Amino acid sequence: QLQESGGDSVHSGGSLRLSCVVSGVAASRYCMGWFRQAPGKEREGVAAISSDGTTSYAESVQGRFTVSHDVAKNTLYLQMYSLKPEDTGMYYCAADPWTTVMGGNLVPHHRLFEHWGQGTQVTVSS
């Protein structure tokens, strides 16, 4: 099971840290990803991290967001800085045992992920 938290309403330029607590499996052994979905839009990949620590980021968040694992807490994080109104959306954590991360800006497609959390809302106002 995946449980996200940390979503909030912030002003443009603000920061948030999202958490995804993983239970039942070791998160560090899975490919983990963060996705977001704005109303009326398709779900898009934000960041992903593979079991070997390789990370990928969407171009729109490169340099502002950081994805990481805390192995001891079996928790995935997404640290977000310099938030913009276009970052607004429901953020989901996902896991998959087979997906790999190639690095750079190649975030695996959401259809490749088997396990999903319920989401946490991030709203950025201008």
Residue pairs with C-beta under 8 A, 6 or more apart in sequence:
1 22
1 23
1 24
1 115
1 117
2 20
2 21
2 22
2 93
2 94
2 95
2 115
2 116
2 117
3 20
3 21
3 23
3 117
3 118
4 18
4 19
4 20
4 91
4 92
4 93
4 117
4 118
4 119
4 120
5 18
5 19
5 20
5 21
5 120
6 16
6 17
6 18
6 19
6 120
7 16
7 18
7 90
7 91
7 119
7 120
7 121
7 122
8 16
8 122
8 123
9 123
9 124
9 125
10 16
10 83
10 122
10 123
10 124
10 125
11 124
11 125
11 126
12 83
12 84
12 85
12 124
12 125
12 126
13 82
13 83
14 83
14 124
15 79
15 80
15 81
15 82
15 83
16 80
16 83
16 122
17 77
17 78
17 79
17 80
18 34
18 77
18 78
18 80
18 91
18 93
18 120
18 122
19 75
19 76
19 77
20 27
20 32
20 34
20 75
20 76
20 77
20 78
20 93
20 117
21 73
21 74
21 75
22 30
22 32
22 74
22 75
22 76
22 95
23 74
25 95
25 97
26 71
26 74
27 69
27 71
27 74
27 75
27 76
27 95
28 51
28 69
28 71
28 74
29 51
29 97
30 51
30 95
30 96
30 97
31 48
31 49
31 50
31 51
31 95
31 96
31 97
31 98
31 99
31 100
31 101
31 108
31 113
32 48
32 49
32 67
32 69
32 76
32 93
32 94
32 95
33 45
33 46
33 47
33 48
33 49
33 93
33 94
33 95
33 96
33 99
33 107
33 108
33 110
33 113
34 45
34 46
34 47
34 48
34 65
34 67
34 76
34 78
34 91
34 92
34 93
34 94
35 43
35 44
35 45
35 46
35 91
35 92
35 94
35 110
35 113
36 43
36 44
36 46
36 87
36 89
36 90
36 91
36 92
36 122
37 43
37 44
37 89
37 90
37 92
37 119
38 88
38 89
38 90
41 89
43 92
43 110
44 58
44 110
45 56
45 58
45 107
45 108
45 109
45 110
46 57
46 58
46 61
46 65
46 78
46 91
46 107
47 55
47 56
47 57
47 58
47 61
47 65
47 66
47 67
47 78
47 107
48 55
48 56
48 67
48 99
48 101
48 107
48 108
49 55
49 56
49 67
49 68
49 69
49 76
49 101
50 99
50 100
50 101
53 69
54 100
54 101
54 102
54 103
55 67
55 101
55 103
56 101
56 102
56 103
56 104
56 105
56 106
56 107
56 108
57 65
57 67
57 105
57 107
58 105
58 107
59 105
60 86
61 80
61 87
62 105
64 80
64 81
64 82
64 83
65 78
65 79
65 80
65 81
66 77
66 78
66 79
67 76
67 77
67 78
67 79
68 76
68 77
68 79
69 75
69 76
69 77
70 76
70 77
76 93
78 91
80 87
80 122
83 122
83 124
84 124
85 124
85 125
85 126
86 124
87 122
87 124
88 122
88 123
88 124
89 121
89 122
90 119
90 120
90 121
90 122
91 119
91 120
91 121
91 122
92 116
92 117
92 118
92 119
93 116
93 117
94 110
94 113
94 114
94 115
94 116
94 117
95 113
95 114
95 115
96 108
96 112
96 113
96 114
96 115
97 114
98 112
99 108
99 112
99 113
100 108
101 107
101 108
